Amino acid sequence: MSKEDIVILISVICAFVIGIIIFFIACIYRVKKNSVIIIEKMQEFYNCYYEGWYFFWPFVYRRVAYYHLKNNKKTFRLNNGKKAEITYDINDPKMFYYSKKTVDGFINEITLLKDDINFDYLKINLQKIGVELRDIRQVKEIYD
């Protein structure tokens, strides 16, 4: 073997080793405190994983959602044109993900169906998608 052949062989081996390392690093998921990931296996729900480090084979397992569980805040515009800020916790991540609804979209759906809603009514209805309502308040806009 000539020196050129040895250099090419070493380059190929290094590229292969780096590719293997990158492949295995891509299989590692870290879930932070008060968070959850939802994993599907072959396009079907597999499990919810909470705080920690996890290893999943690619092409078999797929991360479909990553949620913070506690003290989520969101500001959005209601159907009546006013802005609201909502604070909520996700109690059932599987139910929340597979309901295919967002919290603000769900609240706007409820307000379209019923005019006189209150905090308790919203709280009960949000439990249907795995969310616990902690607080909702109107946001004053600067140009009001």
CNS distance restraints for C-alpha pairs under 8 A (distance, minus, plus):
assign (resid   1 and name CA) (resid   5 and name CA) 6.05 0.50 0.50
assign (resid   1 and name CA) (resid   6 and name CA) 6.78 0.50 0.50
assign (resid   2 and name CA) (resid   6 and name CA) 6.45 0.50 0.50
assign (resid   3 and name CA) (resid   7 and name CA) 6.21 0.50 0.50
assign (resid   4 and name CA) (resid   8 and name CA) 6.22 0.50 0.50
assign (resid   5 and name CA) (resid   9 and name CA) 6.08 0.50 0.50
assign (resid   6 and name CA) (resid  10 and name CA) 6.10 0.50 0.50
assign (resid   7 and name CA) (resid  11 and name CA) 6.10 0.50 0.50
assign (resid   8 and name CA) (resid  12 and name CA) 6.17 0.50 0.50
assign (resid   9 and name CA) (resid  13 and name CA) 6.19 0.50 0.50
assign (resid  10 and name CA) (resid  14 and name CA) 6.05 0.50 0.50
assign (resid  11 and name CA) (resid  15 and name CA) 6.09 0.50 0.50
assign (resid  12 and name CA) (resid  16 and name CA) 6.10 0.50 0.50
assign (resid  13 and name CA) (resid  17 and name CA) 6.13 0.50 0.50
assign (resid  14 and name CA) (resid  18 and name CA) 6.07 0.50 0.50
assign (resid  15 and name CA) (resid  19 and name CA) 6.07 0.50 0.50
assign (resid  16 and name CA) (resid  20 and name CA) 6.24 0.50 0.50
assign (resid  17 and name CA) (resid  21 and name CA) 6.23 0.50 0.50
assign (resid  18 and name CA) (resid  22 and name CA) 6.16 0.50 0.50
assign (resid  19 and name CA) (resid  23 and name CA) 6.06 0.50 0.50
assign (resid  20 and name CA) (resid  24 and name CA) 6.32 0.50 0.50
assign (resid  21 and name CA) (resid  25 and name CA) 6.17 0.50 0.50
assign (resid  22 and name CA) (resid  26 and name CA) 6.15 0.50 0.50
assign (resid  23 and name CA) (resid  27 and name CA) 6.71 0.50 0.50
assign (resid  24 and name CA) (resid  28 and name CA) 6.98 0.50 0.50
assign (resid  27 and name CA) (resid  55 and name CA) 5.50 0.50 0.50
assign (resid  27 and name CA) (resid  56 and name CA) 5.25 0.50 0.50
assign (resid  27 and name CA) (resid  57 and name CA) 5.80 0.50 0.50
assign (resid  27 and name CA) (resid  58 and name CA) 6.27 0.50 0.50
assign (resid  28 and name CA) (resid  53 and name CA) 7.05 0.50 0.50
assign (resid  28 and name CA) (resid  54 and name CA) 5.69 0.50 0.50
assign (resid  28 and name CA) (resid  55 and name CA) 4.58 0.50 0.50
assign (resid  28 and name CA) (resid  56 and name CA) 6.53 0.50 0.50
assign (resid  29 and name CA) (resid  53 and name CA) 5.80 0.50 0.50
assign (resid  29 and name CA) (resid  54 and name CA) 5.16 0.50 0.50
assign (resid  29 and name CA) (resid  55 and name CA) 6.27 0.50 0.50
assign (resid  29 and name CA) (resid  56 and name CA) 7.74 0.50 0.50
assign (resid  30 and name CA) (resid  51 and name CA) 7.58 0.50 0.50
assign (resid  30 and name CA) (resid  52 and name CA) 5.91 0.50 0.50
assign (resid  30 and name CA) (resid  53 and name CA) 4.60 0.50 0.50
assign (resid  30 and name CA) (resid  54 and name CA) 6.41 0.50 0.50
assign (resid  31 and name CA) (resid  35 and name CA) 6.22 0.50 0.50
assign (resid  31 and name CA) (resid  36 and name CA) 6.30 0.50 0.50
assign (resid  31 and name CA) (resid  37 and name CA) 6.90 0.50 0.50
assign (resid  31 and name CA) (resid  49 and name CA) 7.59 0.50 0.50
assign (resid  31 and name CA) (resid  50 and name CA) 6.22 0.50 0.50
assign (resid  31 and name CA) (resid  51 and name CA) 4.79 0.50 0.50
assign (resid  31 and name CA) (resid  52 and name CA) 5.26 0.50 0.50
assign (resid  31 and name CA) (resid  53 and name CA) 6.34 0.50 0.50
assign (resid  32 and name CA) (resid  36 and name CA) 7.71 0.50 0.50
assign (resid  32 and name CA) (resid  50 and name CA) 7.79 0.50 0.50
assign (resid  32 and name CA) (resid  51 and name CA) 5.22 0.50 0.50
assign (resid  32 and name CA) (resid  52 and name CA) 6.75 0.50 0.50
assign (resid  33 and name CA) (resid  50 and name CA) 7.70 0.50 0.50
assign (resid  33 and name CA) (resid  51 and name CA) 5.11 0.50 0.50
assign (resid  33 and name CA) (resid  52 and name CA) 7.89 0.50 0.50
assign (resid  34 and name CA) (resid  50 and name CA) 7.52 0.50 0.50
assign (resid  34 and name CA) (resid  51 and name CA) 6.82 0.50 0.50
assign (resid  34 and name CA) (resid  68 and name CA) 5.98 0.50 0.50
assign (resid  34 and name CA) (resid  69 and name CA) 5.41 0.50 0.50
assign (resid  34 and name CA) (resid  70 and name CA) 6.30 0.50 0.50
assign (resid  35 and name CA) (resid  50 and name CA) 6.09 0.50 0.50
assign (resid  35 and name CA) (resid  51 and name CA) 6.38 0.50 0.50
assign (resid  35 and name CA) (resid  66 and name CA) 7.17 0.50 0.50
assign (resid  35 and name CA) (resid  67 and name CA) 5.53 0.50 0.50
assign (resid  35 and name CA) (resid  68 and name CA) 4.30 0.50 0.50
assign (resid  35 and name CA) (resid  69 and name CA) 5.29 0.50 0.50
assign (resid  35 and name CA) (resid  70 and name CA) 7.94 0.50 0.50
assign (resid  36 and name CA) (resid  48 and name CA) 6.51 0.50 0.50
assign (resid  36 and name CA) (resid  49 and name CA) 5.51 0.50 0.50
assign (resid  36 and name CA) (resid  50 and name CA) 4.59 0.50 0.50
assign (resid  36 and name CA) (resid  51 and name CA) 6.82 0.50 0.50
assign (resid  36 and name CA) (resid  66 and name CA) 5.75 0.50 0.50
assign (resid  36 and name CA) (resid  67 and name CA) 5.43 0.50 0.50
assign (resid  36 and name CA) (resid  68 and name CA) 6.58 0.50 0.50
assign (resid  36 and name CA) (resid  69 and name CA) 7.08 0.50 0.50
assign (resid  36 and name CA) (resid  93 and name CA) 7.51 0.50 0.50
assign (resid  37 and name CA) (resid  48 and name CA) 5.71 0.50 0.50
assign (resid  37 and name CA) (resid  49 and name CA) 5.36 0.50 0.50
assign (resid  37 and name CA) (resid  50 and name CA) 6.72 0.50 0.50
assign (resid  37 and name CA) (resid  63 and name CA) 6.73 0.50 0.50
assign (resid  37 and name CA) (resid  64 and name CA) 7.46 0.50 0.50
assign (resid  37 and name CA) (resid  65 and name CA) 5.53 0.50 0.50
assign (resid  37 and name CA) (resid  66 and name CA) 4.46 0.50 0.50
assign (resid  37 and name CA) (resid  67 and name CA) 6.51 0.50 0.50
assign (resid  38 and name CA) (resid  45 and name CA) 7.70 0.50 0.50
assign (resid  38 and name CA) (resid  46 and name CA) 7.69 0.50 0.50
assign (resid  38 and name CA) (resid  47 and name CA) 6.08 0.50 0.50
assign (resid  38 and name CA) (resid  48 and name CA) 4.63 0.50 0.50
assign (resid  38 and name CA) (resid  49 and name CA) 6.52 0.50 0.50
assign (resid  38 and name CA) (resid  63 and name CA) 5.90 0.50 0.50
assign (resid  38 and name CA) (resid  64 and name CA) 5.74 0.50 0.50
assign (resid  38 and name CA) (resid  65 and name CA) 5.22 0.50 0.50
assign (resid  38 and name CA) (resid  66 and name CA) 6.62 0.50 0.50
assign (resid  38 and name CA) (resid  93 and name CA) 7.65 0.50 0.50
assign (resid  38 and name CA) (resid  94 and name CA) 7.14 0.50 0.50
assign (resid  39 and name CA) (resid  45 and name CA) 6.45 0.50 0.50
assign (resid  39 and name CA) (resid  46 and name CA) 5.54 0.50 0.50
assign (resid  39 and name CA) (resid  47 and name CA) 5.54 0.50 0.50
assign (resid  39 and name CA) (resid  48 and name CA) 6.32 0.50 0.50
assign (resid  39 and name CA) (resid  49 and name CA) 7.73 0.50 0.50
assign (resid  39 and name CA) (resid  61 and name CA) 6.47 0.50 0.50
assign (resid  39 and name CA) (resid  62 and name CA) 5.51 0.50 0.50
assign (resid  39 and name CA) (resid  63 and name CA) 4.61 0.50 0.50
assign (resid  39 and name CA) (resid  64 and name CA) 5.95 0.50 0.50
assign (resid  39 and name CA) (resid  65 and name CA) 7.52 0.50 0.50
assign (resid  40 and name CA) (resid  44 and name CA) 5.12 0.50 0.50
assign (resid  40 and name CA) (resid  45 and name CA) 4.48 0.50 0.50
assign (resid  40 and name CA) (resid  46 and name CA) 4.76 0.50 0.50
assign (resid  40 and name CA) (resid  47 and name CA) 7.07 0.50 0.50
assign (resid  40 and name CA) (resid  61 and name CA) 5.65 0.50 0.50
assign (resid  40 and name CA) (resid  62 and name CA) 5.22 0.50 0.50
assign (resid  40 and name CA) (resid  63 and name CA) 6.45 0.50 0.50
assign (resid  40 and name CA) (resid  64 and name CA) 6.79 0.50 0.50
assign (resid  41 and name CA) (resid  45 and name CA) 6.40 0.50 0.50
assign (resid  41 and name CA) (resid  46 and name CA) 5.51 0.50 0.50
assign (resid  41 and name CA) (resid  60 and name CA) 5.68 0.50 0.50
assign (resid  41 and name CA) (resid  61 and name CA) 4.57 0.50 0.50
assign (resid  41 and name CA) (resid  62 and name CA) 6.41 0.50 0.50
assign (resid  42 and name CA) (resid  60 and name CA) 5.95 0.50 0.50
assign (resid  42 and name CA) (resid  61 and name CA) 6.81 0.50 0.50
assign (resid  48 and name CA) (resid  93 and name CA) 7.59 0.50 0.50
assign (resid  48 and name CA) (resid  94 and name CA) 7.22 0.50 0.50
assign (resid  56 and name CA) (resid  60 and name CA) 7.97 0.50 0.50
assign (resid  56 and name CA) (resid  61 and name CA) 5.97 0.50 0.50
assign (resid  56 and name CA) (resid  62 and name CA) 7.96 0.50 0.50
assign (resid  57 and name CA) (resid  61 and name CA) 5.89 0.50 0.50
assign (resid  58 and name CA) (resid  62 and name CA) 6.86 0.50 0.50
assign (resid  65 and name CA) (resid  97 and name CA) 7.33 0.50 0.50
assign (resid  67 and name CA) (resid  93 and name CA) 7.52 0.50 0.50
assign (resid  68 and name CA) (resid  72 and name CA) 6.90 0.50 0.50
assign (resid  68 and name CA) (resid  90 and name CA) 7.59 0.50 0.50
assign (resid  69 and name CA) (resid  89 and name CA) 5.43 0.50 0.50
assign (resid  69 and name CA) (resid  90 and name CA) 4.86 0.50 0.50
assign (resid  69 and name CA) (resid  91 and name CA) 7.03 0.50 0.50
assign (resid  70 and name CA) (resid  88 and name CA) 7.03 0.50 0.50
assign (resid  70 and name CA) (resid  89 and name CA) 4.64 0.50 0.50
assign (resid  70 and name CA) (resid  90 and name CA) 6.65 0.50 0.50
assign (resid  71 and name CA) (resid  87 and name CA) 5.98 0.50 0.50
assign (resid  71 and name CA) (resid  88 and name CA) 5.69 0.50 0.50
assign (resid  71 and name CA) (resid  89 and name CA) 5.68 0.50 0.50
assign (resid  72 and name CA) (resid  86 and name CA) 7.99 0.50 0.50
assign (resid  72 and name CA) (resid  87 and name CA) 5.47 0.50 0.50
assign (resid  72 and name CA) (resid  88 and name CA) 5.28 0.50 0.50
assign (resid  72 and name CA) (resid  89 and name CA) 6.14 0.50 0.50
assign (resid  73 and name CA) (resid  85 and name CA) 6.88 0.50 0.50
assign (resid  73 and name CA) (resid  86 and name CA) 5.61 0.50 0.50
assign (resid  73 and name CA) (resid  87 and name CA) 4.55 0.50 0.50
assign (resid  73 and name CA) (resid  88 and name CA) 6.65 0.50 0.50
assign (resid  74 and name CA) (resid  85 and name CA) 5.59 0.50 0.50
assign (resid  74 and name CA) (resid  86 and name CA) 5.41 0.50 0.50
assign (resid  74 and name CA) (resid  87 and name CA) 6.71 0.50 0.50
assign (resid  75 and name CA) (resid  83 and name CA) 6.92 0.50 0.50
assign (resid  75 and name CA) (resid  84 and name CA) 5.61 0.50 0.50
assign (resid  75 and name CA) (resid  85 and name CA) 4.24 0.50 0.50
assign (resid  75 and name CA) (resid  86 and name CA) 6.40 0.50 0.50
assign (resid  76 and name CA) (resid  83 and name CA) 5.61 0.50 0.50
assign (resid  76 and name CA) (resid  84 and name CA) 5.63 0.50 0.50
assign (resid  76 and name CA) (resid  85 and name CA) 6.55 0.50 0.50
assign (resid  76 and name CA) (resid 104 and name CA) 6.61 0.50 0.50
assign (resid  77 and name CA) (resid  81 and name CA) 6.02 0.50 0.50
assign (resid  77 and name CA) (resid  82 and name CA) 5.66 0.50 0.50
assign (resid  77 and name CA) (resid  83 and name CA) 4.33 0.50 0.50
assign (resid  77 and name CA) (resid  84 and name CA) 6.26 0.50 0.50
assign (resid  78 and name CA) (resid  82 and name CA) 5.45 0.50 0.50
assign (resid  78 and name CA) (resid  83 and name CA) 5.89 0.50 0.50
assign (resid  78 and name CA) (resid  84 and name CA) 6.85 0.50 0.50
assign (resid  78 and name CA) (resid 108 and name CA) 6.13 0.50 0.50
assign (resid  79 and name CA) (resid 108 and name CA) 6.06 0.50 0.50
assign (resid  79 and name CA) (resid 111 and name CA) 7.33 0.50 0.50
assign (resid  79 and name CA) (resid 112 and name CA) 7.44 0.50 0.50
assign (resid  82 and name CA) (resid 138 and name CA) 7.30 0.50 0.50
assign (resid  82 and name CA) (resid 139 and name CA) 7.65 0.50 0.50
assign (resid  83 and name CA) (resid 138 and name CA) 5.90 0.50 0.50
assign (resid  83 and name CA) (resid 139 and name CA) 5.29 0.50 0.50
assign (resid  83 and name CA) (resid 140 and name CA) 7.28 0.50 0.50
assign (resid  83 and name CA) (resid 141 and name CA) 7.64 0.50 0.50
assign (resid  84 and name CA) (resid 136 and name CA) 6.80 0.50 0.50
assign (resid  84 and name CA) (resid 137 and name CA) 5.56 0.50 0.50
assign (resid  84 and name CA) (resid 138 and name CA) 4.32 0.50 0.50
assign (resid  84 and name CA) (resid 139 and name CA) 5.18 0.50 0.50
assign (resid  85 and name CA) (resid 136 and name CA) 5.68 0.50 0.50
assign (resid  85 and name CA) (resid 137 and name CA) 5.47 0.50 0.50
assign (resid  85 and name CA) (resid 138 and name CA) 6.26 0.50 0.50
assign (resid  85 and name CA) (resid 139 and name CA) 6.36 0.50 0.50
assign (resid  86 and name CA) (resid 133 and name CA) 7.71 0.50 0.50
assign (resid  86 and name CA) (resid 134 and name CA) 7.67 0.50 0.50
assign (resid  86 and name CA) (resid 135 and name CA) 5.69 0.50 0.50
assign (resid  86 and name CA) (resid 136 and name CA) 4.36 0.50 0.50
assign (resid  86 and name CA) (resid 137 and name CA) 6.61 0.50 0.50
assign (resid  87 and name CA) (resid 133 and name CA) 6.48 0.50 0.50
assign (resid  87 and name CA) (resid 134 and name CA) 5.38 0.50 0.50
assign (resid  87 and name CA) (resid 135 and name CA) 5.00 0.50 0.50
assign (resid  87 and name CA) (resid 136 and name CA) 6.31 0.50 0.50
assign (resid  88 and name CA) (resid 131 and name CA) 6.71 0.50 0.50
assign (resid  88 and name CA) (resid 132 and name CA) 5.61 0.50 0.50
assign (resid  88 and name CA) (resid 133 and name CA) 4.56 0.50 0.50
assign (resid  88 and name CA) (resid 134 and name CA) 5.01 0.50 0.50
assign (resid  88 and name CA) (resid 135 and name CA) 6.87 0.50 0.50
assign (resid  89 and name CA) (resid 131 and name CA) 5.81 0.50 0.50
assign (resid  89 and name CA) (resid 132 and name CA) 5.17 0.50 0.50
assign (resid  89 and name CA) (resid 133 and name CA) 6.61 0.50 0.50
assign (resid  89 and name CA) (resid 134 and name CA) 7.17 0.50 0.50
assign (resid  90 and name CA) (resid  96 and name CA) 7.50 0.50 0.50
assign (resid  90 and name CA) (resid 130 and name CA) 6.07 0.50 0.50
assign (resid  90 and name CA) (resid 131 and name CA) 4.58 0.50 0.50
assign (resid  90 and name CA) (resid 132 and name CA) 6.22 0.50 0.50
assign (resid  91 and name CA) (resid 130 and name CA) 5.40 0.50 0.50
assign (resid  91 and name CA) (resid 131 and name CA) 5.60 0.50 0.50
assign (resid  91 and name CA) (resid 132 and name CA) 6.53 0.50 0.50
assign (resid  92 and name CA) (resid  96 and name CA) 6.21 0.50 0.50
assign (resid  92 and name CA) (resid 129 and name CA) 7.78 0.50 0.50
assign (resid  92 and name CA) (resid 130 and name CA) 4.51 0.50 0.50
assign (resid  92 and name CA) (resid 131 and name CA) 6.90 0.50 0.50
assign (resid  93 and name CA) (resid  97 and name CA) 6.01 0.50 0.50
assign (resid  93 and name CA) (resid 130 and name CA) 6.62 0.50 0.50
assign (resid  94 and name CA) (resid  98 and name CA) 6.16 0.50 0.50
assign (resid  94 and name CA) (resid 130 and name CA) 7.93 0.50 0.50
assign (resid  95 and name CA) (resid  99 and name CA) 5.93 0.50 0.50
assign (resid  95 and name CA) (resid 129 and name CA) 5.70 0.50 0.50
assign (resid  95 and name CA) (resid 130 and name CA) 5.50 0.50 0.50
assign (resid  96 and name CA) (resid 100 and name CA) 7.08 0.50 0.50
assign (resid  96 and name CA) (resid 101 and name CA) 7.27 0.50 0.50
assign (resid  96 and name CA) (resid 129 and name CA) 4.93 0.50 0.50
assign (resid  96 and name CA) (resid 130 and name CA) 5.13 0.50 0.50
assign (resid  96 and name CA) (resid 131 and name CA) 7.04 0.50 0.50
assign (resid  97 and name CA) (resid 101 and name CA) 7.52 0.50 0.50
assign (resid  99 and name CA) (resid 129 and name CA) 6.14 0.50 0.50
assign (resid 101 and name CA) (resid 105 and name CA) 6.50 0.50 0.50
assign (resid 101 and name CA) (resid 106 and name CA) 6.22 0.50 0.50
assign (resid 101 and name CA) (resid 129 and name CA) 7.86 0.50 0.50
assign (resid 102 and name CA) (resid 106 and name CA) 6.00 0.50 0.50
assign (resid 103 and name CA) (resid 107 and name CA) 6.22 0.50 0.50
assign (resid 103 and name CA) (resid 126 and name CA) 7.77 0.50 0.50
assign (resid 104 and name CA) (resid 108 and name CA) 6.16 0.50 0.50
assign (resid 105 and name CA) (resid 109 and name CA) 6.19 0.50 0.50
assign (resid 106 and name CA) (resid 110 and name CA) 6.32 0.50 0.50
assign (resid 106 and name CA) (resid 126 and name CA) 7.73 0.50 0.50
assign (resid 107 and name CA) (resid 111 and name CA) 6.22 0.50 0.50
assign (resid 107 and name CA) (resid 122 and name CA) 7.34 0.50 0.50
assign (resid 108 and name CA) (resid 112 and name CA) 6.24 0.50 0.50
assign (resid 109 and name CA) (resid 113 and name CA) 6.54 0.50 0.50
assign (resid 110 and name CA) (resid 114 and name CA) 6.28 0.50 0.50
assign (resid 110 and name CA) (resid 122 and name CA) 7.95 0.50 0.50
assign (resid 111 and name CA) (resid 115 and name CA) 5.99 0.50 0.50
assign (resid 111 and name CA) (resid 117 and name CA) 7.09 0.50 0.50
assign (resid 117 and name CA) (resid 121 and name CA) 6.10 0.50 0.50
assign (resid 117 and name CA) (resid 122 and name CA) 7.04 0.50 0.50
assign (resid 118 and name CA) (resid 122 and name CA) 6.35 0.50 0.50
assign (resid 119 and name CA) (resid 123 and name CA) 6.06 0.50 0.50
assign (resid 119 and name CA) (resid 136 and name CA) 7.57 0.50 0.50
assign (resid 120 and name CA) (resid 124 and name CA) 6.19 0.50 0.50
assign (resid 121 and name CA) (resid 125 and name CA) 6.29 0.50 0.50
assign (resid 122 and name CA) (resid 126 and name CA) 5.98 0.50 0.50
assign (resid 122 and name CA) (resid 133 and name CA) 7.52 0.50 0.50
assign (resid 123 and name CA) (resid 127 and name CA) 6.44 0.50 0.50
assign (resid 123 and name CA) (resid 132 and name CA) 6.45 0.50 0.50
assign (resid 123 and name CA) (resid 133 and name CA) 5.22 0.50 0.50
assign (resid 124 and name CA) (resid 128 and name CA) 7.29 0.50 0.50
assign (resid 125 and name CA) (resid 129 and name CA) 7.78 0.50 0.50
assign (resid 126 and name CA) (resid 130 and name CA) 6.70 0.50 0.50
assign (resid 126 and name CA) (resid 131 and name CA) 5.33 0.50 0.50
assign (resid 126 and name CA) (resid 132 and name CA) 6.45 0.50 0.50
assign (resid 126 and name CA) (resid 133 and name CA) 6.89 0.50 0.50
assign (resid 127 and name CA) (resid 131 and name CA) 5.05 0.50 0.50
assign (resid 127 and name CA) (resid 132 and name CA) 5.89 0.50 0.50
assign (resid 140 and name CA) (resid 144 and name CA) 7.11 0.50 0.50
